[in-house]
Amino acid sequence: MRRYVRVAETIIEEALGLRRDDVVLVVTDPVSRPFGDAFAQAFANRGHPATLMVMPETRTDGADPPSVVGGAMRRASLVVAVTARTLTHGLATLEARREGARILSMPNLNDRLFLSPAIFGGAEMAARTVRAAELLNFAEQALVKTAKGTELHVPLGGWRRPAGADTGEVTEPGVAGNLPAGEALTAPIEGQAEGSLVIDASLSGGIGLLTGDVVLTVKRGRVVGVEGGPQADALARILEERDENATNLAELAIGLNPKAEIIGNMLLDEKLEGTAHVGIGNGQCIGGTVYSNVHLDALFKKPTIYLDGEALVEEGWLCLGPKRFEDHATYTPDPLPGPITLRPGAAVTAEDDHLRLAWTDAMGRTHLTRVGTGVSSRLAVRVYRALQAGPAASSDLALASGLERDRLARVLRMLAKYGVAEPAGPDRRCGEV
């Protein structure tokens, strides 16, 4: 117990940003009670007693807790959920976040996981996680492949569907996260993903480490086929027993924590660098539009993932360097239709040589992204400042920014890719590049 309390105290210190006025709630169940008690004791040791609620174990990952627990979560400002099944993807968590609660979820804990060095990934891992989420955030399409035969086409929607960076820090109002951390994720555009996935590592929902491959067939954004051995049958039964949205392809994510390992516990498994996973069921909790009372994760190894034709991961190796979309010269010189304007709601700061775009990710965290790199950044500043005067035709923008027409068109398309500028009229095809 004392070891658990020491770990919990470190988590409070490093990840939760405890405030003097925080209303703290620790949610647990009989299976995870030792860890819930450890957090309650750790908060008390800091002179900040927490309310401890012990609820019945839920049936599946992503199912909601009893309504009395959900109500308490909405009234708290900091929730630590240590339960046998994850509450991260439930409606109660989403509603509590909307009320401003910070939520740390650590489901299915055991001694090996809670004492793992992967719990604290460090600043370098957090930076990689944010960079990967940034790349997912501005991508329109993903292609997922593996040597075992996976080929899945996944529409992402660009900046209109924010990605998420699970860095483990739960310090901003409305933020949710896990420990161990190290996951970049996004909710695909519903009803459009097509292809097949070979799952060869682990499955949540109580299934754990795989003894054989499980093949998922996806059509129109739904899992329509599950093939393999007994573990595939177990997954199919879970999906059949839940609601009509249980088969929704809800998530695409990659792991970025080099200290993680695959042990049959998805909280740790999915964070391992060089892996990827999909979520099935509820996607509302991470920025999607489809709700289900279940969220299951399916993990596979050594993925290759292309974003708009450029590698994010190649056979498990990360490719987080500069990308084509950050260079204005890679865009078509065709002009955007009609007058151009700054997109309402885009939070942009102009420095001397670059723009900074603030965006809120699917986990509730705020990030600052540099618009373009090198020369592209400097040109973006010139065009942005010209647009601050109001909507303008390309000819007027060329005069105001001092750019020739083709170069201006490329910069405008780059700004549209980032969600900074768009056509002023009804024909707003700003996602086209």
PARO-393151 format. One line per field, with one value per residue (C-alpha): x, z, y; chain; residue in three letters. Coordinates in pm, 1 decimal. Layout:
N
X <- [X/...]
Z <- [Z/...]
Y <- [Y/...]
kette <- [A/...]
rest <- [ALA/...]
//
This chain:
433
X <- [0.0/279.4/437.7/105.3/64.7/412.5/329.4/-4.7/168.6/410.4/122.0/-57.7/259.2/360.9/39.5/-266.7/-184.6/-366.2/-521.0/-616.1/-983.9/-1008.9/-1305.1/-1141.9/-1327.1/-1169.5/-1389.3/-1308.1/-1471.7/-1409.5/-1158.5/-943.7/-1010.2/-642.7/-544.4/-842.5/-752.1/-391.7/-501.7/-737.7/-453.6/-212.0/-452.0/-500.3/-122.7/-107.2/-368.5/-632.6/-882.8/-1073.3/-1417.1/-1388.3/-1678.0/-1685.8/-1916.5/-2002.7/-1778.0/-1921.8/-1985.9/-1762.1/-1503.6/-1672.3/-1993.6/-2120.2/-2106.0/-2423.6/-2596.0/-2502.0/-2134.7/-2184.4/-2348.8/-2058.8/-1813.0/-1991.1/-1968.3/-1597.3/-1311.3/-1064.4/-1162.5/-928.6/-1098.6/-926.3/-1171.9/-1162.4/-1320.1/-1232.7/-1458.6/-1262.1/-1506.3/-1834.5/-2098.5/-2044.6/-1683.0/-1777.5/-2042.1/-1803.6/-1542.1/-1799.7/-1854.3/-1479.9/-1363.4/-1012.0/-1021.4/-743.6/-850.7/-637.3/-846.0/-761.6/-460.4/-237.4/87.7/305.9/136.4/106.2/474.5/590.4/850.0/614.9/385.2/605.4/704.3/891.5/906.9/1055.7/772.5/516.1/669.9/656.9/295.8/197.2/383.5/209.3/-129.2/-49.1/18.7/-302.8/-491.0/-425.9/-455.9/-754.9/-693.5/-505.7/-398.0/-307.5/-105.9/87.5/293.9/20.2/-228.7/-391.0/-514.7/-757.3/-854.8/-964.0/-1103.7/-994.8/-1138.7/-839.9/-859.6/-1238.9/-1200.1/-934.0/-692.0/-581.4/-252.6/-256.4/53.4/-59.5/-88.5/-437.0/-393.8/-640.6/-1018.1/-1205.1/-898.6/-902.5/-603.3/-451.2/-140.3/67.4/52.1/192.4/-85.2/-184.6/-538.9/-818.1/-1182.0/-1231.2/-1513.7/-1807.1/-1948.3/-1657.1/-1364.1/-1308.8/-1077.0/-946.8/-730.4/-517.9/-504.3/-202.2/-126.1/-417.3/-783.6/-963.6/-1300.2/-1140.2/-981.2/-617.4/-312.4/-392.6/-297.3/-380.1/-458.0/-804.4/-914.9/-1162.8/-1348.8/-1462.4/-1722.9/-1876.2/-1713.3/-1847.4/-1688.3/-1894.5/-1676.3/-1464.0/-1264.7/-1011.5/-1021.5/-1201.3/-1084.0/-1238.5/-1562.0/-1544.1/-1506.4/-1795.1/-2018.6/-1940.9/-2027.4/-2348.9/-2463.4/-2417.7/-2609.7/-2645.0/-2339.6/-2102.5/-1944.5/-1861.2/-1494.4/-1440.3/-1065.3/-729.6/-427.9/-55.6/161.0/460.7/586.4/913.8/886.5/552.0/513.3/244.6/116.0/-251.5/-357.5/-470.3/-389.9/-21.4/-29.0/-168.3/97.9/392.9/592.0/572.5/214.4/-121.6/-477.4/-833.8/-1122.9/-1463.5/-1790.1/-1818.5/-1636.6/-1806.4/-1550.0/-1268.3/-1441.9/-1658.4/-2034.4/-2139.9/-2223.5/-2219.9/-2217.3/-1898.4/-1549.5/-1310.4/-949.5/-773.7/-393.1/-157.6/220.1/458.6/203.6/271.3/42.7/32.8/-129.6/-230.1/26.4/317.5/438.7/358.7/481.8/674.3/672.2/659.0/921.0/806.3/837.8/775.4/999.7/884.8/597.1/491.0/188.5/421.0/587.0/380.2/572.3/405.6/56.8/-112.8/-92.4/-461.7/-641.0/-905.1/-1254.2/-1375.8/-1264.1/-1055.2/-1103.8/-959.2/-1159.9/-1382.0/-1275.3/-918.5/-692.9/-379.7/-86.8/145.8/514.6/779.4/862.7/580.9/219.5/108.8/-227.2/-388.9/-616.2/-790.1/-747.4/-992.6/-866.0/-928.8/-565.3/-459.6/-164.2/26.5/118.5/357.9/197.7/446.8/824.6/1111.2/1022.8/665.2/618.7/743.5/518.3/223.3/274.4/266.4/-54.5/-218.7/-152.7/-295.8/-610.6/-654.1/-790.0/-1089.4/-1197.3/-1008.5/-972.8/-647.6/-538.2/-575.4/-398.3/-110.3/-68.3/-100.1/136.3/384.0/359.4/320.4/-1.3/116.7/312.0/17.8/-216.9/13.9/38.6/-339.9/-388.6/-143.7/-336.5/-658.2/-499.4/-425.7/-774.0/-647.9/-805.8/-1099.4/-1312.2/-1542.1/-1845.2/-2073.4/-1831.5/-1587.8/-1375.1/-1094.0/-988.8/-876.2/-506.1]
Z <- [0.0/85.3/-259.0/-423.4/-215.0/-315.6/-684.0/-638.4/-466.2/-758.9/-1007.1/-813.5/-810.9/-1174.0/-1368.6/-1199.0/-1127.0/-792.5/-696.4/-354.2/-449.0/-631.6/-549.8/-582.8/-649.5/-661.6/-833.0/-792.5/-771.9/-568.1/-821.8/-821.4/-460.7/-343.9/-605.1/-527.2/-158.6/-244.7/-428.9/-149.5/101.2/-122.0/-148.0/232.1/282.0/83.8/309.2/36.6/125.6/-164.5/-176.4/-246.2/-430.3/-472.7/-752.1/-899.5/-1180.9/-1521.0/-1778.5/-2055.5/-2134.9/-2212.8/-2023.5/-1797.3/-1417.2/-1204.5/-1235.8/-881.6/-976.0/-1300.1/-1105.8/-861.9/-1154.6/-1298.9/-966.5/-917.6/-1065.7/-1056.6/-1101.0/-1066.7/-1201.5/-1108.9/-1218.2/-1370.0/-1694.6/-1849.9/-1791.9/-2040.0/-2323.4/-2135.7/-2151.4/-1782.4/-1852.4/-2152.8/-1953.9/-1662.6/-1901.1/-2044.3/-1689.6/-1663.3/-1473.0/-1525.3/-1549.8/-1508.8/-1597.2/-1503.5/-1571.3/-1512.3/-1293.8/-1152.5/-958.8/-1268.4/-1449.3/-1158.0/-1073.4/-1436.7/-1546.1/-1837.8/-1600.3/-1639.9/-2004.3/-1970.5/-2167.6/-2481.9/-2512.3/-2451.9/-2730.8/-2973.4/-2878.9/-2947.6/-3280.7/-3392.1/-3292.1/-3483.9/-3799.8/-3755.2/-3691.1/-4034.0/-4238.1/-4463.8/-4527.4/-4362.0/-4515.2/-4269.2/-4383.4/-4227.0/-4362.1/-4247.7/-4495.1/-4326.9/-4570.1/-4426.8/-4582.2/-4316.6/-4386.7/-4109.1/-4203.2/-4137.3/-3881.1/-3877.6/-3672.9/-3405.7/-3312.3/-2952.8/-2764.0/-2446.8/-2271.2/-1924.1/-1796.2/-1666.8/-1572.2/-1790.2/-1723.9/-1937.9/-2009.9/-1994.5/-1999.7/-1905.5/-1730.6/-1869.1/-2141.6/-2491.5/-2748.5/-3045.8/-3162.9/-3386.5/-3452.5/-3822.2/-4021.5/-3956.0/-4219.8/-4464.6/-4360.1/-4582.0/-4573.1/-4341.0/-4029.2/-3898.4/-3519.1/-3382.6/-3036.0/-2794.3/-2752.1/-2467.9/-2334.3/-2113.8/-2406.3/-2356.5/-2534.1/-2865.2/-2932.8/-3302.0/-3548.8/-3553.9/-3887.1/-3891.8/-4208.9/-4223.9/-4464.3/-4456.5/-4122.6/-3951.1/-3846.6/-4049.8/-4007.3/-3729.0/-3818.8/-3635.5/-3346.6/-3011.5/-2929.3/-3251.0/-3148.4/-2807.7/-2972.0/-3210.8/-2917.4/-2734.0/-3041.9/-3099.4/-2739.4/-2723.4/-2898.1/-3270.0/-3274.7/-3113.7/-3453.1/-3534.0/-3624.9/-3357.3/-3332.8/-3504.3/-3276.4/-3246.0/-2941.2/-2856.9/-2519.1/-2552.6/-2191.2/-2245.8/-2320.9/-2440.2/-2143.2/-2229.8/-2049.1/-2304.8/-2079.6/-2120.6/-2448.3/-2665.2/-2552.7/-2682.4/-2944.8/-3280.8/-3239.1/-3355.4/-3262.0/-3362.3/-3128.5/-3193.0/-3057.7/-2888.4/-3056.9/-2894.7/-2614.9/-2861.3/-3097.5/-3304.9/-3350.5/-3278.5/-2925.2/-2804.8/-2454.7/-2536.4/-2656.5/-2740.6/-2856.4/-3102.1/-3110.6/-3392.0/-3433.1/-3686.1/-3875.7/-4174.5/-4170.7/-4447.4/-4395.1/-4726.8/-4893.3/-4657.3/-4383.9/-4018.8/-3923.9/-4138.1/-4016.6/-3660.2/-3702.7/-3638.7/-3914.6/-3732.0/-3932.1/-4160.8/-4393.6/-4735.5/-4609.2/-4408.3/-4728.8/-4944.0/-5257.3/-5245.0/-5301.5/-5634.3/-5768.4/-5860.2/-5682.2/-5420.2/-5542.0/-5483.6/-5221.6/-4934.4/-4564.5/-4232.2/-4088.1/-3802.9/-3480.1/-3585.6/-3294.8/-3464.6/-3334.3/-3584.3/-3497.2/-3717.2/-3904.5/-3834.0/-3735.6/-3431.3/-3446.8/-3116.0/-3132.3/-2877.4/-2922.8/-2869.0/-2512.3/-2423.8/-2435.0/-2606.8/-2847.2/-3043.0/-3396.3/-3618.2/-3958.9/-4223.3/-4189.2/-4301.9/-4596.0/-4590.9/-4236.9/-4330.7/-4636.3/-4425.1/-4196.6/-4491.7/-4632.9/-4290.9/-4220.8/-4559.3/-4478.0/-4145.2/-4339.7/-4441.3/-4725.3/-5045.6/-5401.1/-5501.6/-5704.2/-5401.1/-5175.5/-5421.0/-5409.3/-5029.7/-4957.8/-5236.3/-5372.4/-5734.6/-5811.8/-5822.9/-5497.3/-5329.4/-5440.1/-5286.9/-4956.7/-4942.9/-4993.0/-4712.6/-4486.7/-4581.0/-4494.4/-4145.7/-4111.6/-4097.9/-4419.5/-4640.7/-4930.4/-4814.6/-5013.4/-4985.8/-5192.4/-4907.5/-5032.7/-4799.0/-4730.5/-5089.7/-5159.2]
Y <- [0.0/244.3/191.4/271.3/586.0/707.6/658.7/834.9/1128.3/1160.3/1153.7/1428.6/1635.5/1589.2/1541.4/1686.6/2051.5/2036.6/2372.2/2498.4/2526.4/2190.5/1969.4/1627.0/1303.6/958.2/697.4/329.5/-14.4/-331.1/-467.2/-151.3/-45.5/-68.1/190.2/411.8/400.5/490.3/804.1/902.7/865.1/1055.6/1351.8/1344.6/1342.9/1666.0/1822.8/1809.8/1534.2/1378.6/1223.2/850.1/681.5/303.8/192.2/-148.6/-271.5/-181.0/-453.8/-323.4/-56.6/271.8/196.7/473.6/460.7/484.2/820.4/923.6/883.9/1075.7/1357.7/1372.8/1382.8/1686.1/1868.4/1797.1/1998.5/1706.5/1341.3/1044.4/731.4/403.8/136.8/-210.3/-82.9/249.9/549.4/762.0/704.1/731.1/1001.1/1082.2/1174.3/1387.4/1574.7/1630.3/1768.9/2007.2/2134.9/2200.0/1891.8/1759.6/1381.5/1126.6/773.7/470.6/158.8/-207.7/-134.5/-403.5/-400.8/-434.7/-147.6/95.2/55.8/61.1/319.3/392.5/583.5/889.9/928.8/1258.0/1582.4/1427.9/1176.6/1449.9/1659.6/1364.9/1301.9/1661.9/1660.7/1340.4/1480.7/1799.3/1597.4/1399.0/1721.4/1872.2/1551.4/1485.1/1114.1/827.3/497.9/221.8/-80.0/-369.7/-656.7/-895.8/-755.2/-455.5/-193.4/57.7/392.0/641.8/993.8/1232.4/1571.6/1796.4/2078.5/2048.7/1725.4/1793.0/1516.2/1452.4/1432.1/1224.7/1358.4/1252.1/1609.4/1687.7/2051.9/2247.2/2264.2/2012.0/1797.6/1417.2/1185.3/852.0/736.3/576.3/840.4/869.4/842.5/1056.7/992.2/1109.1/1023.4/932.4/1086.8/857.2/625.2/645.9/422.3/116.3/-184.0/-452.2/-464.7/-750.6/-721.0/-908.9/-768.7/-729.5/-641.3/-466.8/-581.7/-845.5/-1032.8/-927.4/-1070.6/-1237.8/-1598.4/-1559.2/-1283.3/-1125.3/-976.9/-688.6/-594.1/-231.6/-96.8/250.9/318.7/7.2/-321.1/-567.7/-876.7/-1028.5/-1338.8/-1552.6/-1796.6/-1794.7/-1442.8/-1312.5/-1484.8/-1315.0/-972.7/-1044.4/-1140.3/-817.0/-611.2/-806.8/-766.6/-391.3/-113.2/-44.4/184.9/-63.7/-140.7/223.4/280.3/544.3/602.5/578.0/621.2/556.6/484.4/703.1/575.9/379.0/256.6/85.9/-285.6/-523.3/-722.5/-766.6/-449.6/-190.9/105.2/16.2/-178.3/102.0/348.7/143.1/328.7/152.4/30.7/161.7/83.3/148.6/213.0/58.9/199.5/537.4/825.6/1125.8/1132.7/1209.0/1448.6/1214.4/1229.4/868.9/753.8/395.0/250.1/60.6/153.2/-129.8/-91.7/-324.5/-303.4/-402.0/-390.1/-234.3/-22.8/196.5/499.2/758.6/1098.1/1254.4/1027.4/1101.7/865.7/929.2/580.6/331.9/-29.2/98.4/372.2/728.1/989.5/1315.9/1549.3/1834.0/1746.6/1869.4/2059.3/2286.9/2413.9/2650.8/2542.0/2196.6/2342.5/2401.3/2758.9/2749.6/3037.3/2974.6/3071.1/3426.8/3677.3/3539.6/3611.0/3504.3/3217.2/3337.9/3173.8/3096.1/3195.6/3327.6/3531.5/3702.3/3729.1/3891.3/3570.8/3325.1/3268.9/3072.4/2894.7/2797.5/2493.3/2275.9/1903.8/1619.4/1568.9/1934.6/2048.7/2371.2/2367.3/2630.0/2527.1/2718.4/2780.1/2665.4/2646.9/2870.0/3094.3/2964.4/3096.9/3440.9/3457.8/3343.1/3643.9/3884.4/3740.0/3715.9/4082.4/4177.6/3978.3/4154.3/4452.3/4238.4/4004.1/4070.7/3947.4/3780.7/4082.3/4310.5/4062.3/4034.8/4411.4/4432.1/4142.1/4212.0/3856.2/3750.5/3567.3/3204.8/3231.6/3404.4/3125.1/2862.5/3051.8/3095.4/2723.3/2657.0/2895.3/2715.1/2379.1/2512.8/2660.5/3018.4/3154.1/3053.6/3177.7/3458.1/3344.6/3039.5/2824.4/2758.1/2472.6/2569.0/2210.3/2154.2/2153.7]
kette <- [A/A/A/A/A/A/A/A/A/A/A/A/A/A/A/A/A/A/A/A/A/A/A/A/A/A/A/A/A/A/A/A/A/A/A/A/A/A/A/A/A/A/A/A/A/A/A/A/A/A/A/A/A/A/A/A/A/A/A/A/A/A/A/A/A/A/A/A/A/A/A/A/A/A/A/A/A/A/A/A/A/A/A/A/A/A/A/A/A/A/A/A/A/A/A/A/A/A/A/A/A/A/A/A/A/A/A/A/A/A/A/A/A/A/A/A/A/A/A/A/A/A/A/A/A/A/A/A/A/A/A/A/A/A/A/A/A/A/A/A/A/A/A/A/A/A/A/A/A/A/A/A/A/A/A/A/A/A/A/A/A/A/A/A/A/A/A/A/A/A/A/A/A/A/A/A/A/A/A/A/A/A/A/A/A/A/A/A/A/A/A/A/A/A/A/A/A/A/A/A/A/A/A/A/A/A/A/A/A/A/A/A/A/A/A/A/A/A/A/A/A/A/A/A/A/A/A/A/A/A/A/A/A/A/A/A/A/A/A/A/A/A/A/A/A/A/A/A/A/A/A/A/A/A/A/A/A/A/A/A/A/A/A/A/A/A/A/A/A/A/A/A/A/A/A/A/A/A/A/A/A/A/A/A/A/A/A/A/A/A/A/A/A/A/A/A/A/A/A/A/A/A/A/A/A/A/A/A/A/A/A/A/A/A/A/A/A/A/A/A/A/A/A/A/A/A/A/A/A/A/A/A/A/A/A/A/A/A/A/A/A/A/A/A/A/A/A/A/A/A/A/A/A/A/A/A/A/A/A/A/A/A/A/A/A/A/A/A/A/A/A/A/A/A/A/A/A/A/A/A/A/A/A/A/A/A/A/A/A/A/A/A/A/A/A/A/A/A/A/A/A/A/A/A/A/A/A/A/A/A/A/A/A/A/A/A/A/A/A/A/A/A/A/A/A/A/A/A/A/A/A/A/A]
rest <- [MET/ARG/ARG/TYR/VAL/ARG/VAL/ALA/GLU/THR/ILE/ILE/GLU/GLU/ALA/LEU/GLY/LEU/ARG/ARG/ASP/ASP/VAL/VAL/LEU/VAL/VAL/THR/ASP/PRO/VAL/SER/ARG/PRO/PHE/GLY/ASP/ALA/PHE/ALA/GLN/ALA/PHE/ALA/ASN/ARG/GLY/HIS/PRO/ALA/THR/LEU/MET/VAL/MET/PRO/GLU/THR/ARG/THR/ASP/GLY/ALA/ASP/PRO/PRO/SER/VAL/VAL/GLY/GLY/ALA/MET/ARG/ARG/ALA/SER/LEU/VAL/VAL/ALA/VAL/THR/ALA/ARG/THR/LEU/THR/HIS/GLY/LEU/ALA/THR/LEU/GLU/ALA/ARG/ARG/GLU/GLY/ALA/ARG/ILE/LEU/SER/MET/PRO/ASN/LEU/ASN/ASP/ARG/LEU/PHE/LEU/SER/PRO/ALA/ILE/PHE/GLY/GLY/ALA/GLU/MET/ALA/ALA/ARG/THR/VAL/ARG/ALA/ALA/GLU/LEU/LEU/ASN/PHE/ALA/GLU/GLN/ALA/LEU/VAL/LYS/THR/ALA/LYS/GLY/THR/GLU/LEU/HIS/VAL/PRO/LEU/GLY/GLY/TRP/ARG/ARG/PRO/ALA/GLY/ALA/ASP/THR/GLY/GLU/VAL/THR/GLU/PRO/GLY/VAL/ALA/GLY/ASN/LEU/PRO/ALA/GLY/GLU/ALA/LEU/THR/ALA/PRO/ILE/GLU/GLY/GLN/ALA/GLU/GLY/SER/LEU/VAL/ILE/ASP/ALA/SER/LEU/SER/GLY/GLY/ILE/GLY/LEU/LEU/THR/GLY/ASP/VAL/VAL/LEU/THR/VAL/LYS/ARG/GLY/ARG/VAL/VAL/GLY/VAL/GLU/GLY/GLY/PRO/GLN/ALA/ASP/ALA/LEU/ALA/ARG/ILE/LEU/GLU/GLU/ARG/ASP/GLU/ASN/ALA/THR/ASN/LEU/ALA/GLU/LEU/ALA/ILE/GLY/LEU/ASN/PRO/LYS/ALA/GLU/ILE/ILE/GLY/ASN/MET/LEU/LEU/ASP/GLU/LYS/LEU/GLU/GLY/THR/ALA/HIS/VAL/GLY/ILE/GLY/ASN/GLY/GLN/CYS/ILE/GLY/GLY/THR/VAL/TYR/SER/ASN/VAL/HIS/LEU/ASP/ALA/LEU/PHE/LYS/LYS/PRO/THR/ILE/TYR/LEU/ASP/GLY/GLU/ALA/LEU/VAL/GLU/GLU/GLY/TRP/LEU/CYS/LEU/GLY/PRO/LYS/ARG/PHE/GLU/ASP/HIS/ALA/THR/TYR/THR/PRO/ASP/PRO/LEU/PRO/GLY/PRO/ILE/THR/LEU/ARG/PRO/GLY/ALA/ALA/VAL/THR/ALA/GLU/ASP/ASP/HIS/LEU/ARG/LEU/ALA/TRP/THR/ASP/ALA/MET/GLY/ARG/THR/HIS/LEU/THR/ARG/VAL/GLY/THR/GLY/VAL/SER/SER/ARG/LEU/ALA/VAL/ARG/VAL/TYR/ARG/ALA/LEU/GLN/ALA/GLY/PRO/ALA/ALA/SER/SER/ASP/LEU/ALA/LEU/ALA/SER/GLY/LEU/GLU/ARG/ASP/ARG/LEU/ALA/ARG/VAL/LEU/ARG/MET/LEU/ALA/LYS/TYR/GLY/VAL/ALA/GLU/PRO/ALA/GLY/PRO/ASP/ARG/ARG/CYS/GLY/GLU/VAL]
//
